[in-house]
């Protein structure tokens, strides 16, 4: 199979960029031919705001580039990861017009929410879900704290909804959890075309020992990740064990200050993936205190791969992935006291119970999050998209034959 992968890299590398690369490597490893159309959001620095806005709504140049790739390479499937803002959904429209099966990954909530998080003022927000015009987002300036910038994103949402890109030009979507799928279904996307494919992480080689006597947070240090809740829990409760924090972001100064004031907290900064895996494997548990829904939570799968339980917010994707009492523990989102209580409870777990929890976490990885599971599911989705595109082609041929068989007005006897 030949697959055309489309992706816009973020200015700050994140999970979607990694997933794009991992899916590419999976396809290549299994003998598929891969063609890439890639843009980078760094290009925005050289654009004036009006030009950037136009490309966000409809990037005709990207559409022409992809049309030329389709004519030259004749791919079976176009798989779009992130098209915002530089590629734009125009490429889905173009691929559909050329008869190529179109798969759109839904790795964030951008189609439903201007800021892509379904979050405002530190809490989940669904005020715009299902609205024809997302006025709340524009009023609150949800994208980059700017009403003007938000209006551009809202315009993109409305334009492609009106053009029927999501209902008629995409053959298959996939979300990363059932929770996310239900959000998109509730917003009006066709449920029969929205599938679930979990992320995968590479086999770590061996189980982590889990004997380091510390907990770990690994991720972007930003408000939606619940960093404030994490630091407050350790500030309130002097009995909590050591905490290692791996990552960087806008709240890095707060983490650095907390580490300077509390010897239990160690900020590792941005560290290589291999080192993060070792730190997670040595931890008693990974903490994921996000206050937004998350679309998946890659570090949960990374923890399970190492046999490390997870203490996570009882919210969104996290509540779906972590089985309370079996593969980890859940707590009230945003509550430092509730987080501290679950950390203490895990600390009081007997060695036998903790061993059972670690084994359950590892089984969860093996049953859902291995690269082979990811590859098999991705191929299933591609085949469903191809079947949809083939059905479209046959329907069009039937319509053409029906039209050709109709007598012209001049041939009808009077």
Secondary structure, 3 states (H helix, E strand, C coil): CEEEEEEEECCCCCHHHHHHHHHHHHHHHCCCEEEEEEEEHHHHHHCCHHHHHHHHHCCHHHHHHHHHHHHHHCCCEEEECCCCCCCCCHHHHHHHHCCCEEEEECCCCCCCCCCCCCEECCEECCCCCCCCCCHHHHHHCCCCCCHHHHHHHHHHHHHHHHCCHHHHHCCEEEECCHHHHHHHHHCCCCHHHEEECCCCCCCCCCCCCCCCCEEEEECCCCHHHCHHHHHHHHHHCCCCCEEEEECCCCCHHHHHHHHHHCCCEEEEECCCHHHHHHHHHHCCEEEECCCCCCCCCHHHHHHHHCCCEEEEECCHHHHHHCCECCCEEEECCCCHHHHHHHHHHHHCCCHHHHHHHHHHHHHHHHHHCCHHHHHHHHHHHHHHHHHHHHHHHHHHHHHHHHHHHCCCHHHCCC
